[in-house]
Amino acid sequence: TQSGTGAVTTTVQAKLREGAVSAADFSTVAQAVATGKDVFFPAGTWSFDQVIVTTPRQRFYGVGPAAIIRASDATKDLFLVRAADVDFIDLQMEGVSTSAVNGTFAIKTDAAYPAPRLRVERVQFTGEDSTKGFNNAVKFDTGADNGSVTKCYIERLWGTASGYGYGVLCGDVDGVIVEGCSGVGTAGRGRHFVYLSAGASNCKVIANPSIVGFKS
């Protein structure tokens, strides 16, 4: 029971609902995302085909590589972001593509629903094993201005032809920053670590410590 002028009686359950939710408390990740609250991923593996993010300022965070988010469908973008100020922090994302047949992304914005200030920080993009991975990692589509990818690691992308093997792909956007990232490309796996498409402006790549094996 709260006290003071204008205080309203509440419950412990109601107070807990004001904060972040845990993916462990829902039967599917989509249900956790649909709450519109920040979603915490504890250690473990969380597998799903796709979630669509529509709540501004929603945050997805974990405990680093121990919080594994694994795609279950290589034909779909894993996170489709359609809101501003969305964050992905301290996670490991694993793709399941086994060849360059799908132009999908781990995290992708939608030109029809601009998503400015998308932040991806300390996320590792990889595969469940050396035979698997994403076709592409992150895409900032039209309107996703002033986003950032910071201290991320990208490997095991499938493809080196146009449409495949992109670490960070910037469309018609302004002010995207890629900073302190690293990654590894191998034969047939990794086209561009960072690619600026037509219309990209004021985008910067800063202090990337180690990027090897990508086509360019």
C-alpha positions as CSV (number, residue, x, y, z in Angstrom):
1,T,0.0,0.0,0.0
2,Q,1.5,3.3,-1.1
3,S,1.1,6.4,1.0
4,G,1.1,10.1,0.5
5,T,-1.2,12.7,-1.1
6,G,-2.8,11.3,-4.2
7,A,-1.4,7.8,-3.7
8,V,-3.1,4.9,-5.4
9,T,-3.3,1.4,-4.0
10,T,-1.6,-1.1,-6.3
11,T,-0.3,-4.7,-6.2
12,V,3.1,-6.3,-6.4
13,Q,2.1,-7.9,-9.7
14,A,1.2,-4.6,-11.2
15,K,4.5,-3.1,-10.1
16,L,6.4,-5.9,-11.6
17,R,4.6,-5.4,-14.9
18,E,5.9,-1.9,-15.2
19,G,9.5,-3.2,-15.9
20,A,11.1,-5.5,-18.4
21,V,9.8,-9.0,-19.1
22,S,11.8,-12.2,-19.4
23,A,11.5,-14.4,-22.5
24,A,11.5,-17.3,-20.1
25,D,8.1,-16.3,-18.7
26,F,6.3,-16.8,-22.1
27,S,5.6,-19.8,-24.2
28,T,6.9,-17.9,-27.3
29,V,9.3,-15.0,-27.9
30,A,6.5,-13.4,-30.0
31,Q,4.3,-13.2,-26.9
32,A,7.1,-11.4,-24.9
33,V,7.7,-9.0,-27.8
34,A,4.0,-8.2,-28.0
35,T,3.9,-6.9,-24.5
36,G,5.7,-3.8,-25.8
37,K,8.0,-3.9,-22.8
38,D,11.8,-4.5,-22.8
39,V,12.6,-8.2,-23.2
40,F,15.4,-9.8,-21.3
41,F,16.9,-13.1,-22.7
42,P,18.6,-15.1,-19.9
43,A,21.1,-17.8,-20.6
44,G,19.7,-20.4,-22.9
45,T,18.6,-20.9,-26.5
46,W,15.5,-19.1,-27.9
47,S,14.4,-20.3,-31.3
48,F,11.7,-18.8,-33.5
49,D,11.1,-17.9,-37.2
50,Q,10.3,-14.2,-37.0
51,V,9.1,-11.4,-34.8
52,I,7.9,-7.9,-35.9
53,V,8.8,-5.1,-33.6
54,T,6.3,-2.2,-33.6
55,T,6.8,-0.6,-30.2
56,P,9.1,2.5,-30.1
57,R,12.0,2.4,-27.6
58,Q,11.7,-1.4,-27.0
59,R,14.9,-3.0,-25.9
60,F,16.1,-6.6,-26.4
61,Y,19.0,-7.6,-24.2
62,G,20.7,-10.6,-22.8
63,V,23.8,-11.9,-21.0
64,G,26.1,-12.0,-24.0
65,P,26.9,-15.2,-25.9
66,A,25.1,-17.3,-23.4
67,A,21.8,-15.7,-24.5
68,I,21.4,-17.4,-27.9
69,I,18.6,-16.3,-30.3
70,R,18.4,-18.9,-33.1
71,A,16.4,-18.6,-36.3
72,S,14.2,-21.5,-37.1
73,D,13.4,-20.4,-40.7
74,A,16.1,-19.4,-43.2
75,T,13.5,-17.8,-45.5
76,K,12.4,-15.1,-43.1
77,D,14.1,-12.1,-41.5
78,L,14.5,-12.9,-37.8
79,F,13.7,-9.4,-36.4
80,L,11.7,-7.1,-38.6
81,V,11.9,-3.6,-36.9
82,R,9.1,-1.2,-37.6
83,A,9.6,1.3,-34.8
84,A,12.0,4.0,-33.7
85,D,14.7,3.8,-31.0
86,V,14.8,0.0,-30.8
87,D,17.9,-1.6,-29.1
88,F,19.5,-5.0,-29.4
89,I,22.3,-5.5,-26.8
90,D,24.4,-8.3,-25.5
91,L,23.0,-11.2,-27.5
92,Q,24.2,-14.0,-29.8
93,M,22.1,-14.5,-32.9
94,E,22.4,-17.7,-34.9
95,G,21.3,-18.3,-38.5
96,V,20.3,-21.6,-40.1
97,S,21.0,-21.0,-43.8
98,T,23.2,-23.6,-45.4
99,S,23.7,-21.8,-48.7
100,A,23.1,-18.5,-50.5
101,V,19.5,-19.0,-51.4
102,N,17.7,-16.5,-49.3
103,G,18.3,-12.7,-49.0
104,T,17.2,-12.6,-45.4
105,F,18.6,-10.7,-42.5
106,A,19.0,-11.2,-38.7
107,I,17.8,-7.7,-38.1
108,K,16.1,-5.6,-40.8
109,T,14.2,-2.4,-40.9
110,D,11.3,-1.8,-43.2
111,A,11.2,1.1,-45.7
112,A,7.4,1.3,-45.3
113,Y,7.8,1.8,-41.5
114,P,10.8,4.0,-41.0
115,A,12.9,2.9,-37.9
116,P,15.4,5.6,-37.0
117,R,18.0,5.3,-34.3
118,L,18.1,1.5,-34.3
119,R,21.0,0.5,-32.0
120,V,22.8,-2.9,-32.2
121,E,25.5,-3.3,-29.6
122,R,27.7,-6.2,-28.5
123,V,25.8,-8.7,-30.6
124,Q,27.5,-11.7,-32.2
125,F,26.0,-12.9,-35.5
126,T,27.0,-16.5,-36.3
127,G,25.6,-19.9,-36.9
128,E,24.7,-22.9,-34.8
129,D,27.8,-24.6,-36.3
130,S,30.3,-23.9,-39.1
131,T,27.9,-25.2,-41.8
132,K,25.1,-22.7,-40.9
133,G,24.7,-18.9,-40.6
134,F,22.7,-15.9,-41.8
135,N,22.7,-14.8,-45.4
136,N,23.0,-11.2,-44.1
137,A,23.2,-9.6,-40.6
138,V,21.8,-6.0,-40.3
139,K,19.9,-3.8,-42.8
140,F,19.2,-0.1,-42.3
141,D,16.5,0.5,-44.9
142,T,15.1,3.8,-46.1
143,G,14.3,6.1,-43.1
144,A,16.4,4.2,-40.6
145,D,18.6,7.3,-40.0
146,N,21.1,7.8,-37.2
147,G,21.4,4.1,-36.4
148,S,24.5,2.3,-35.0
149,V,26.2,-1.0,-34.9
150,T,28.8,-1.1,-32.1
151,K,31.3,-3.7,-30.9
152,C,29.6,-6.5,-32.8
153,Y,31.1,-9.6,-34.3
154,I,29.9,-11.0,-37.6
155,E,30.8,-14.4,-39.2
156,R,29.5,-17.3,-41.2
157,L,27.4,-15.3,-43.6
158,W,26.3,-17.2,-46.7
159,G,27.1,-15.8,-50.1
160,T,29.3,-13.4,-52.0
161,A,27.0,-12.4,-54.8
162,S,24.8,-9.3,-54.9
163,G,22.1,-9.7,-52.2
164,Y,24.1,-12.0,-50.0
165,G,26.9,-11.9,-47.5
166,Y,26.3,-8.3,-46.2
167,G,27.4,-7.6,-42.6
168,V,25.8,-4.1,-42.4
169,L,23.8,-2.9,-45.4
170,C,22.8,0.8,-45.5
171,G,20.0,1.9,-47.9
172,D,18.8,5.4,-48.3
173,V,19.7,6.5,-44.8
174,D,21.6,9.3,-43.1
175,G,24.1,9.1,-40.2
176,V,24.5,5.4,-39.6
177,I,27.7,4.6,-37.6
178,V,29.5,1.3,-37.5
179,E,32.1,1.3,-34.8
180,G,34.5,-1.1,-33.1
181,C,33.2,-4.1,-34.9
182,S,35.0,-7.2,-36.2
183,G,34.2,-10.2,-38.4
184,V,35.5,-13.1,-40.5
185,G,34.6,-14.1,-44.0
186,T,35.6,-17.3,-45.7
187,A,35.4,-18.8,-49.2
188,G,31.9,-18.2,-50.4
189,R,30.8,-16.6,-47.2
190,G,31.0,-12.8,-46.9
191,R,30.6,-10.2,-49.6
192,H,30.8,-6.8,-47.9
193,F,31.2,-6.2,-44.2
194,V,29.7,-2.7,-44.6
195,Y,28.0,-1.6,-47.8
196,L,26.5,1.8,-48.5
197,S,23.8,1.7,-51.2
198,A,22.6,4.6,-53.3
199,G,21.3,7.4,-51.1
200,A,23.3,6.6,-48.0
201,S,24.9,9.8,-46.6
202,N,27.0,10.9,-43.6
203,C,27.6,7.2,-42.7
204,K,30.8,6.3,-40.9
205,V,32.9,3.3,-40.2
206,I,35.1,3.9,-37.1
207,A,37.8,2.0,-35.4
208,N,37.0,-1.5,-36.6
209,P,39.7,-3.7,-35.0
210,S,39.6,-6.8,-37.2
211,I,37.7,-7.5,-40.4
212,V,39.2,-10.3,-42.6
213,G,38.1,-12.5,-45.5
214,F,35.2,-10.4,-46.8
215,K,35.1,-9.8,-50.6
216,S,35.3,-6.1,-49.9
